[in-house]
Amino acid sequence: MLRSALPVKLDGWGIEIRSLPPLGMDGKPLGPIQADKTTKPLKRTVGRLAIGSGKAQTDDGRTESTATSAGATAPSASALERAVRANLAAFPDAILLTQVGSFFESYFEQAKQVAKLLGIKLTSKSFGKGSNKIPQPFCGFPLFQLSKHVSALVEAGHKVVIVEEFKEAGGKESSVTVRKVTRVVTPGTGVDESFVDLEQSNFVLALGVAGGSSVRDEIGMAYRDISTGASFTRTSKLSALRDDIHLVRPKEVVVDERLRDTKLGGRILDILRGESLREGIMVSETSTDAVPPSATSVPSSNSTAEAVLLAYLANTLPMTPPPRKSAKFVDPATVMQMDATTLKSLEIRESLRGGVRGSLLGAVRRTVTPGGHRLLIERLCTPSTDLTTILTRLSLVSAFHCSTGDPTRRSYLRALLRTLDDTPRLLQRLALRRTHPAHDLLGLKRTMRALAVIRQELASVLAVLEPDESAQLAVRALRDELRQWDALADEIDEAIDEDALLMREEQAEREAVLAAELGERAAARARSEREAVEESGAGGAEGGGLWGERQAWVIRPDFSPALAALHSELNSLREEASALQDALRTRYKSKNLSLKVAQRVGPAVHILVRDGVGEVDKDPAALVHQKTNSTRLYVVREWALLHRKITDVEERIKDLEVEATQVLVARVLENYDGLLHTADALAELDVVMGFAEVAEENAWVRPAVDLSSSLEIVAGRHPTVENALVAQNRSFTPNSVTFRHLDDFEKDPSFIHVLTGPNMAGKSTFLRQTALIAVLAQAGSYVPADSARLGVCDRVFSRVGARDELDRDRSTFMIEMDEATSILENATSRSLVLLDELGRGTSPTDGLAIAYAALEHLAHVNRSRTLFATHYHRLGAMLGYDGQDPRARGTAEWEGIEFWCTDVEEREDSVRYVHTVRRGLNNDSAGLVIARLAGMPARAVIAAKGMRDKVLTENL
């Protein structure tokens, strides 16, 4: 273990700060130590933790010496141990990362886990004093790797507590280093970490129960995306909680720690435990004791949920709480309701195989901004039921469609939007005091500048839309939402030097790469050498200019009088340095003499041996500090004093730059809500132009939407299946459907279609495409059809396909019955219901009875628009169809039911499916055809055919 005779001072990069030897008025060192030509370079005697070497090197056991400022005594190892153990006790469910100088470290048993997860070296560190020192597991990594490693730990399913160092009390020479918890990073509280998907919402969801009891079966939901500021509330019931959680898709769910004490709370926790196991959602608890009570006498479930969310964010973001923003209440009456089963069955967000490819989102995604993509997902999962909103969105799409609007403007605007940064995320980074605020401010400035161009382009679009008043009104309203921020953009532009910022970022990137490849010390050494070259570059062999004039300052000097005065003083000092350099070249007869700042020496005079060192060696005021065969470094009092003045001014400039940046950030945050509103309008513009793009590509049409309960689709197509077939040079067979609801048509109503036919003939595709067209229309998109008229759907139910949940003791048939029960209990006359092969999971008799009962309930109680696919052909006779009516309708009480079917043409050597849906009832499900196509042995197929014929002839 290395020891230092004197206290060692390190800068923020872990590099030793060496003071000059004390000099007398004559320039000679004071005291018995005298410099001569044989003086050897001073050696470093400070140790530090050698990550990855298998050894823990300390300077006299004081591991915190790297964090102390000049003159401060390093805390003992026992103090660090006490702090770490206290934080581990305060956060027992999290991994603790503690800053020690320029490293983040993990200790004790957690270190083993962290080292394994991150793939870094596990070593040991001794805690205690004297003979009581005990080696403990230990690992660590440099500061610049924090974001990468935190993301890895969170993605592995852990919370991460970050403890950082701060200097408090007194001036520079008497500051004390303390450590504070700055963040608790969890899956739901990510801001700019790599695990946060920029194109997806990253919600943390809080649940609350009214009054903290089970008096009312109502559950409040408050969810916020910390990375964008999006905040919502909604209410749920216990029976619908799982579906609502799947709709929100939170990364983390938070509940009050007292929730388990209530009956309803216990049932909620049971559901959350199941979702945690199946979906990998992190479930956390928090205390709301510190949250002020609600102003109302009886708090609502939503206010309780918001209190839980507020308390949790206060605990996870203790240093920089997110800005208070009023949450938007999602009224179920204003959006189309789709449960988790429907979202999955219709493949809205992702396909059944997983991933966006093959989903509705994948088929219509043409957005070019992250905000637009997030809004598109929201629109597809929660289409509007407000007719005015739907028509306005459709009018916006028509404004950019080739048939009615201006597609050339669309192309230009999409290219412009593609260049802009994600405004909500930039605002959140500024609000949460994240690093690199100047970069975020410039990103906002670029967006502000682009707004003027966007508004001008929208004005040009308005000129083309003169005949279409509704489209004009929609575009004008959108343009008005894009507020002008020229004054704020000017303030940022006048303050920040973008070229200097770019230069600084490039330097930081090079250093990060170098540190990753060679280590932090090598990066620090390279940085010091580069700065020395830059600082001495201006005053070259010919002299003149400013010493060190290549330094990049992010804030322009004319931002404030104080900053201008400091830059003027700095330029004067650098002129003095340049003049001093010329004077020393003359004095020591060395034409290449330069003033440098050496890494371990500080300010020094650099002389090449080939230029001669005789004159400088004669000068008693020049103390030789380092010798090599080709160069000499000398400490000269004049340069040391002048350099101290320069560094003092530079530090004051840096302080003023920080203050100036904070002023700009404050100015931006004063307009936080307005800028978010503008960002929402840009996302809206991106979505409607994307809808126009996909409509042109695929020949989609604008649907007519009204408040009726009917529906008519002519030559409808399934958007994702059609895309897959086109990719194979195949064509899709379109089909039409018409619902004439009892509420709209007294004569010849038709609102339930019973669909029969063979397997693989397209029944499920037909069901799904009808629902997807309704979803697209109410989301504000054109639809894949020749024409479409739809009455607004309040809910869409899709029970298509089979699955089980054995971990919840639910068989395939039990799930089928649960879903059917939900439909029969909740569907209304304005709902759209898809049922595929209901009752197939039990005996034929029971299945037929269940199918009949469901149809009877839908026809007489729910009166919903229904597509009912089945292989129970006997339903036709049970529902009044005798096979003679060419319209294939039921009679008497079943007059609202029609029968439709698909067909298959079988030949000896081939099978052709007829995907066109026609009126009638097909008694042949062609099950044996599918068996033969699947390769079932011929003997088995023959046996099956014989048994089928026997059953049909003998009526078994």
N, C-alpha and C positions, 0 to 999 in steps of 0.2 A: 504494500500500500504506500503510495507516494504521499509525502507530507510537505507542506509549505511553511517556511519559516515566518513569512509575513502573510497577512490576510490577502487573499487573491480576489480581484474584482473582475467580473466577466460582464460583457455586454449582452444584449438580447439574443445574440447568435451563439453565445457560449464562448466568445473569443476574449482572451485576457486583455484587460485594459492596463497598460503600463504607464505609470507616471514618469515624468522626466527626473533625472537625478538632480538633487538640489544644487543650484549654481550660485556662486557669489557674484558681486558686482563686476568682477573682472572676467566673468564667464567661466571660471574654473569651478569644478565640483567642490562642494564643501565636505569636510570630514576626511578620514584617513584613506578612503578609496580614491585612487587616482587612475585616470585612463591613460593608456599608452598604445603603441602600435600593436602590441601583442594581445590586446584585450580580445577575449573570445565572446562570441554572441551569447547573450543571456539565454538561459534555458528555462523552459516552462516547468513549473513544479506543481501545477494544479492537475488533479485527476478528475474524471467524470465517469459516468456510467457508460460502459462499452457495450452497447446493445448488440447482441448476436455473438459476442466473443466468449460467452460462457463465464465471464468474470464481472464482478461489480466493483469498479474502482471509485473510491471516494477520496476527498481531501480531508483527512483526519476524521472520517466518518460523517462529515457534515454534508448530507446529500442535498441540502437546499441552498448551498452557497451559490449556485448558478442563478438563483432568482433574486438575490439580495442586491441592493444598490450600493453605491460607493459609501463606505464607512459603516454600513450596517453589519451587525454580527449575525452570522448564519444561524438559523434555528437548529436545535439538536434533532437527531433522528427520532428521539422519543416523541417530540412534538408532532412530527410528521405521522408517526404511527398512531398517535391519539386522534389526529384529524381524520386519517383514513378509516380507522375503526368506527369513529362517530358517524361518518358518512355511510359506511356500510350498514350500520344499525338503522340509520334514518331511511335508507333505500334498500331494504332486504331483497326486493325482487328485481334489482337492476345490477348491471355491471358498472363498476366505478373506474373512471379514468381520471387520474390526478396529474395536473401539470407540475413538473419539477424542472425549472429552468426551461430549456428548449426541448423538453421531452414530455410526453404523456406516459404515465406509468400505471401498472396494475400490480397488486400485491396479494399475498396470502393465497388461499385456495383458488380465488378467482383468476389469479395469474395463470394457473395451469389451463383453465378453460379458455382464456383470452389467447394465450400463445397457440393453442391448438386450432382455434377458429381462424386466427389471422395468419397462421403459418410463420410465426416469428419465434426467435430463440427464447427459451425459458431458462432463466438463471436464478440467482438468489441474491438477497440483500440482507445484511445484518441489522437488526433493530435492537435497541437497548444501549446500555453504557457499560464500559469496562468488561468485567468478567460475565456480565449478564447478557451480553450480545448473543442473539439467537438468529441464525440464518433463516430467512423466509422466502418462499417462492416469489419470483419477481420477473416482470417483462416490461418492455416499453418500446416506444417508437417516436420519431421526431415530430415536431408540431405540424409541419406541412403535410403529414400523412393522416391527420386527424379525420378529415372528411371521408377519405377512402375507407379507413378502418371502422369508423362509426357506422357507415352504411353497411359494411359487411356484417357487423354485429347485429344491427337491426334486422337485416334480411334473414339472419339466422334465427330470428324470433326473440330477441332480447331488447330490453330497455337499456339505455346507456346514460349514465350520469356523468356530466362533464364538470370537473372542478378546475377552475383557472386561477392564476396568480394575479394579485393586484398589489400596487404599492399604496400605502396609506400613511397619513400623518407626517408632518414635517416637510422639509425641503429635500432636495436631492441627496444631501449627505446624511440625512437622518430618517429616510423613509423605511417603513416596515413592510415586509412582504406578507400578505395574508392570502388565504385561499377561500374561494366562494364557489358554491354551486351556481353555474350560469345557465345550464340547460339540462333537461332530461329528455333525451331524444327517444321517441317512440314511433311506431309505424304511422300513427295518426297525427304526429306533430312535426313531421319533416317540413323543411322550408326549401332548401336548395341542395339537399343531399342527393346522391346518385340514385337512391332507392325511390325517390319521388318521380313518378312518370309525369312529364310535362304536359302530355296530352290527355291525362286522366285527372279526375278530381281525387284528392287525397283527404277524405273526410275522417274526422274523429267524431263519433256519435255518442251523445249523452242521453240517457234514459231517465225519466222522472215520473213519479206517481203522485197524483194530487193529494196533498195533505200528508204524504208519507204513509198512507194506509190503503186498505183495499176497499174503501167505501165505494169508489167508482172504478169500474173496469176500463179505465182510460189511461193510456201511457203516453207521456209527452216525449217527443224526440227533438233534440236540438243538435244540429251537426254543422261543422265548420271546416273549411279547407284552410289550414293555417298558411299554406303556400300562396294562396290567391286572395284570401279574405272573404270568399263566398260563404254566406251563412244563412241557414234555413231552419225553420221549425215546422213540425207537423204533429198530428196526433195519431195514435194507433190503438188497437185493441189487442188483448192477449192472443186472440185467435188469428189476428192478422200481423202480429209482430214479426214473425219469421219472414213473411213476404215483404214487409216494409224494410226490413234490414237488407234483404237481397236487392231491393230497389235502390236504396241509398248506396250500397256497396262500401261500407266504411272499412278503413284499415284497422280501426280500433273502436271498441265500445267501452264507455265509462259509466259506472253506476255509483250511487251514494253507498258508502260502506254500511249504512244502516238499513239498506233495502232488504237485506236478508232477514230482518226481524219481522217482516210482514208476510202474510200469506201470498198476496199477489207478487211481492218481490221475490219470494222463493221460487215461484213458477217462472218468473222472468229469468232468474239466474239459471234455472234448468235449461231453458231455451238457449241462453247464451253459451252455456257449457257445450251443448250440442253443436252450435254453430262454430265454436272455437275448434272443436275436434274435426268437423267436416270441412269447414272453409278456411281454417287457419287464422281466424280473426282474433286479435289480441283483446282480452277482456281485462279492464283495470278498475280499481276502486279508488275513491277519493273521499275526503271529508269536506262537508259544506259548512262546518261550524263557523268559519271566518266570513262566510258570505252574508251580507245584510239581509234581514228578512224582507219578504215581499211587502209592498205598500198596501196590497189588498188584504182583507181579513182572511180570506181562504185562497191561498195560492193555487193557480191552475197547474195542470200537469206540465204544460209547456214552460211556464216560469220556473217550475222545479227543475226541469231538465236543463234549462239555461243556467240555473245556479250551479248545477253539477258541472256543466261544461266550463263555466267561469272559474270555479274552484280548481278544476283539473289543470286548466291553462296557467293559472297562477302558480301552481306547483311545478309544472314542467317548463315554464318560461319565466323564472323568478326575476331575471334581470331586465328583460325586455318583453313585457306583456303585450299581446297583439292589440291593435287599436280597437276601441269599442265601436261596434258597427251593429246597427239594428238588423235583426234577422228577418228574412222574408218568410212569411207564413205561407205554406203550401196548402191551399184549400182543396180538399179532395174533389169538391164539386167543380173545380175549374180545370181539372186534368183528367185524361182518360186513365182509368184504373186498370192495371194489369198485375196479377200476382206473380210470384216467382216462377211458378210452373209455366205460365203463359209466356213470360219473358224468355225462358229457356226453350220452350217448345217452338216458338216463332223465330228463335235464333236472332233476337233483336241486337244484342251487343256482341255475342260471340256464337260461333257455330257449335253444334252438338259435339263435334270433334275437338273443340277448343280452338281459341284464337279468333281473330277478326275475320280472316278469310272464310268466305261462305256464309257470313252473317249479313243481316240487313245493313248494319253499320258499314261493313266492308263494301257493300254494293253501292251505297250512296255517298261514301266519304270522298269529298273533293275539296275539303277545307284546306287552307294553306297556313293557318295560324293555330297555335295551341289553344287559345281562347275559343276560336271557332270550333275546334274539334270537341272541346268540353261541352260547348253549347249544343252541338249536334247530338251528342250522346243524350243530353238532358231532353232534347226535343223528341227523340225517338222513343225514349223510355217513359216520358210523361207528355204525350201529345195534348194539345189544348182541347177543351170542350167549349170554349167561348167562341161563338160564331164570328164576332167582330175581329178577334185576334187571328183566327184562322184565315179569314178573308184578307186581312191586311198582309199577312205573311205570304199568301199566294200572290197578291198584287205585287209585292216586292220581287218575287221570283219572276213574274211576267215582265217586270221592268228590265230585266237583264237577259230575257230569253230572245232567241233570234226571231221568233215569229211575231213578237209584240214589242220588244224593247231594243236595247243597244248592246249587242254582244261584244263589239270592239272595245267599248268602255270597260266591259267586264274583264276582258283579258288584261287590260292595262292595270285596272284596280287590283286584280288578283296578284299580278306580279309585284305591285307596290306593297300590298299587305304581307307578302312573303318575306320582305326585307325587314319588317318591324319586329321589335322585341315583344315579349309577353308582358304587357303593361301591368296586369294585376300582380304578377310575381315580382316585378321590379318594385312596385309600391310596397308590397309586403316585406321585401328585403330591407327597404329603407326604414319602414316602420319598426322592424325588429332589430334595427341597428346591426345588420350583417356587414361583413367586410366588403371593401371596394365600393363605397357609396358613389364615388365619382363616376365609375363605369355605369352604374344603374341610372344616375342622373342623365348621363349622355344618351342612354337608351330611351329614356322618357322624352328627352329633347327631340330625338329623331322622329318619334311618334307625333309629337306636337307639331313639328314642321310639316310632316306628311298630311296632317289634317286639312291644311289649306288646299293642298292638291286634291285630296279626296272630295272635299266639298265642291271644288270647281268641276271635277268630273261628274259628280252627281247633278250639278246644275245643267251640264250638257245632256245628261240622261233625261232630265225633266223636259228639255226642249223637244226630245223625240217622242215623249209620251203625251203630247197635247190631246189626242182624242180619248185617251184612257184616263178619266178623272180619278178613279180609285187608285190606280198605280201612281199617278202624280201625287196624290195626298200621302200615300205610303212612303214614297221616296223623300218627299219634302219633310215629313215627320222624322225620318231617319237622319236626314241631313241636319236637322235642327238639334238632334241628340249629340251630334259631333261638335261639341263646343270648341271655341277657339282659345288656344293657350299661348298665343304669340308672346305676350309680356313675360310669362314664366319661362318660356323657351329662350327669350332674349337674356334673361337674368342668368340662366345656366350657361348660355353660349359666351356671355361676357366674362364669366367667372372661370370656366374650366378650359384649359388648353388641351384640346383633344390629341394633338400630335405628341405632346409631352406625356400624356397619359398612356398613349399607345407605346411610346418608347419605354416607359417604366414597366408596363405589363409584359412587353417582350423580354425585358431584362429579368423580371421575376419568373417568367416561364423558362428561360434558359437556366436560371439558377435551380429551379425545381427539378428540371431534367437532370442537371448535373448532380444535384443532391441525391436524386433517386439512383443514379448510376454509380457515383463515387463516394457518396456520403456527405453529411452536412459540413464537416470540417473542410473538405475539398471545395465545396461550394462557397463557403465563407472566404477561403483563401483566394479563389478565383474572383470573387466579388471585390475583395480588397485590392487585388492587383489591377482589376479593370478601373476601379475608381482612381487608383494612383495614376494610371496612364491618362485617364480623362482629365484629372486635375492638373497634370503637368503638360498636357498636350498643347494647350493654347500658347503657352510661352515656350516656343521651340527654340532652336539654336539661334534663330535670328532675333529672338526677343519680340516684345510688343504683345498687344492683346490682353485678354483677361485670363488670369490663372483659373483653371477649372470652369470655364464658361460653358462646357458641354452638359452640365447638370440639368436634369429635366425637372421643372416645377409645374405641378398640375394646376394650381390656381394662378391666374394671370396676375402680374404685379400691380396692375391698375385696379384690382378689385376693391381695394380700400386704401386710404392715405397711409395707414400704418404699415400695410404690406408694401406699398410703393417706397416708403422711407427705408424699410429694412432692405429691400432689393437694391436701392441706391447705395446704402451703406455697404452691402455685400460687394457690389461692383467696385466701390472705392477700395475696399480691403483687397480684392483680387488684383486690382491695378497695383496696389502696394506690393503684393506678392510677386507679380510679374516684374516690377521694378527691382525688388530684392533679388530675384533670380538673376537678372542681368548684372546687378552689382556684385553678387557672389561669383558669377562667371568671370568678371573682370578681376576681382580680388584674388581668386584662386587660380586664375589663368586656365580655366577649364571650359571650353566652348559648349560642351554637352552637359554641363551641370544642370540638374533639375531638382526642384522642390517636390518631394513626394510625401505620401503618408503610408509608411510601411505597416504591414499587418501586425507585427509584434513589437514594433519600435515606436510607432506614432509618427509625428512630423520629423522628417529627416532630410538631409541633403545627400543626393545620390550623385556620385562621381565615378566615371569610368577610369580604370587604372591606366589605360592607354593614353588618356589626356594628361596624365601626370597628377600626382597627389602630394608633391613636395611642398607646395605653397600652403595647402590646407593643413598638412601635418605640422607645419611651423606655427599655426595659429592655436594658441592655448585655449581659445574660446570654442574651438571645434572639437567635440568629443567623439572619437571614433566609436561606433556602436556595433558595426558588423563588417567583416572582411571576407572577401572571396578572391579568387585569382584574378577576376576581371573588374570587380566593383568594390566600392566602399560606401558605407552609410555613416554619416556624421550627424550628431545632434548639435544644432546651432541655436543659441538662445533667441536670436532675432526671429528666426523662422518659427520656433516653438511658440513664442508669445503671439506672433501674428496669426498663426494657425488657430490658436485658442480663440482669438477674437472672431475668426471666420466661422469656426464651428458654433460659437455662441450665437452668432447672427443666424446661421442656418437652422439651429434648433428653434429659435424664436420664429423664423419663417414657417417651419413645419408646424409649430403650435398654432400660428395664425391660419395656416392652410386647413388644419383640422377644424378650427372655429368657423372658417368660411364655408367649409363643406357642411357643417352642422346647420349653419344658417340657411343654406340652400335646401337641405333636407327638410328643415322646419317649414320653409315656404311651400315645398311640394306637399307636405303632409297637411298643411292648412287646406289644401284643395283635394284631400284624399277621396272624399265621396264623389266629387265632381269628376275626377280623373277615372275612378272606377266606372262611373256612369258612361263616360266616353269609351272606355274599354269594352263595356257591354255592347255599345252600339257598333263598334268595329267587329266584334264577334258576330253580331247579327248580320252585318253586311257580308262577312265571310260565308256564313251558312247559306244565305239566300242566293249568293252567287254560285256556291257549290251545288245547290239544288238546280239552278238554271243550267249549269254545266252538265250534270248527269242527265237532265231531261233532254237536252239536245243530243247527247251521245246515244241515248237509247230510245229516242222517239216517244217520250212520255207526254202525257197531256195534262192540262189543268183540270182538276176535278171541280164539279159544282157541289158545294157543301151547303146544307140547309138544316133547319131544326126539325125536320120530319123524322119518323121512325122507320123510313123505308130505305132501300138501297138498290141501285142498278149499275152494274158494271158490264160493259160490252167489250168482249175480247180481252179480258184481263190476263195478265201474265205474272208469273212468280219472278221477282227481280233477281234473286241469287241463282235460281235454277236456270233461268234464261241466260245469264252471263256464263254459267258453266257450260251450257250447250253450245253457245256461240263460240266459245274457245275451242270446241271440238268440231266446229263447222257443221253443227246440227241446228235444227230449228225447234222452237218451242211451240206447242199446240195451245193457242189461247182458248179460254172458255168464258162464257158469260153467266151472270147470275142476277136475278131480280127478286127483291123482296117487296111485296106490297102489304104494308102493315095494316092491321085492323084500325089503328088510330087515324090512318090516312085514306084508306079505301074501304068503303062499306061493301062494295061489290067485288067479288072474286079476290078476296085477300089471299096472300101467299107469303108467309113469314117463316115457315119451317120447311127445309128441304131434306128429305131422307135420301141418302146417296148409297147405292149398292154397286157391286161390280167386282171384278177379279182383283187379287193382290197385284201390286206393281203397275196398276193402270192409271195411277195419278190421283186417287181420291184424296190422300193426305196433302198432296201438293195443291190441289184445288182448294181445300179448306184453308190452308195456310196463306195462299196468295190473296184470298178474299180479306183476311184479317190484316195482312201487310199493306194492302191498298188503303184500307181504312186508317191504319196507323200513319202511313205516309201523308195522306190527305190532311189529317188533323195536325200533323207536325208542320204543315205548311209547304209540302212538296208536291210537285207534279207526280202522276202515278202511271204505272205501266199498263195501259189499256187504250183502246180506241176512244172510249168515252167513259165517264164515271159520274154518277150523282149519288151522293151519300148523305143520309141524315146523321147528325152528330151522334157518336157512340159514347155513352158514359163509361162503359166497361167493355173489355174484351176478355173472354175466357177461352182458353185452349186446352182441352184435355186430349192430347194426341201423343201416342207412343206409350211405352211401358217402362217402368223402373221400380226398384224396391229400395227400402231404407232399413236394412236388417239391423243396423246399429240402434234404430229407434223402435225395433220390434214391429215394423210395418212391412207387410208383404206387398207384392205387386197389386193384388186385388184390393187390399186394404187402402193403399194409396189411391187407387182408382175410385173407390167408394168415397174417400175423404174429399177428393177433388170434385166428384159429382155432387156431393152434399153441399160444398161451398158454392157451386154454380146454382143449384136449385134454391139455395137460401138467399143469394145476393143478386142474381141477375134480374134486370128490370126490362121494361118494354123498350128501352133505348139501348140495351146491351146487344153485343154480338157474341154468340156462343158457338164454339166448335167442339164437337164431341166425335171421337173416332173409336169405333168398336167398343162402346160401353157395354160392360157385362161379359166380356170374353174370358175373364179370369176365373169363372166358376162353371158350374154345370150348365149345359145348354138350356135347360128349363129355367133355372134361376136367372141365367144371363138374359134370356128373352124377356122374362118378367121384369127385370130391372130396366132393360132398355125401354120397354113399353111404358113403365111407370114414369121414367124420366121424360119421355116425349109427352106423356099426358100432362105432367106438371108444367113443362115448358109451354105447352099449347094453351092451357087454361089458367095458369097462375102467373108464371113469369111473362108470357107472351113476348119472348125475346126473338130477335132474328137469329135463326139457328141453322147450322149445317151439321147434319147427323149422319155420319158414315157408319155403315154396319154390314155384317154378313148374316144378320137374322132376317132372312127374306120373308118369313111368316108375318113380319110386322105389317106388310102391305095389306093383307087381309084383315088384320086386327085393327088397322086404322082406316078402313073403309075403301080400300082400293081394290077394284075387281078386275083390273087389267083391260077393261074395255074403253075407258075414258082416254081419248088421245092426249088430253092435257095432264094425265097421270096425277090426278088430285084425289085427296080424301073426300069423303062425303059427310053430310050432316055435321056433327060436332067437330069433325076433322077437316073441315073445308079449307083451313089455312095451311094444310100440309100438302106438299107436292113431292113426287118421287122422281129421282134422277139417277142415272147410272152410267157406268163406263163399260167397255166391251173388250174382248180379246178374240182374235182370229187365229185358230189353231190349224196347222196343216201337219202332214206327216213329218216333214223335215224342217219346219219353222213355226215360230209363234210371233204374231204381231199384235201389239197392244194398241187399241184405239183409244187415245187419250181424250178424245172429244166427249164432253158430258152431254148426254141426251135425256129426254124425258122417258120415264118408264122405270121398271124394276127388273134387275138382272138376277135370276135365280142361281146363276153359275158363278161361284167365286173362283173357279179355275185353280183350286189349291193343288190338284195333281199336276197341273202344268208347271207350277212353280217348283214342285218337288222334282219333276223331271229336269227342269232347267238347272236346278241346284246340283244335279248329278246323283240323285238317289238311285241305288241299284235297280235295274229294270225289273228284277223279280219282285222287289218290294212295291214298285209302282203298279205292276200288274195285280198284285194282291190287293193293294189299296183300291184300285179301280173296281175289282170284283166285289169287294165289300161295300163300296159306295152304291153300286148298282143293286146289290141285294137289299141294302137299307131302303133305297128309294122304292123298289118294287114291292117289298114285303112290309113296308111301313114300320120298320123296327124302331 
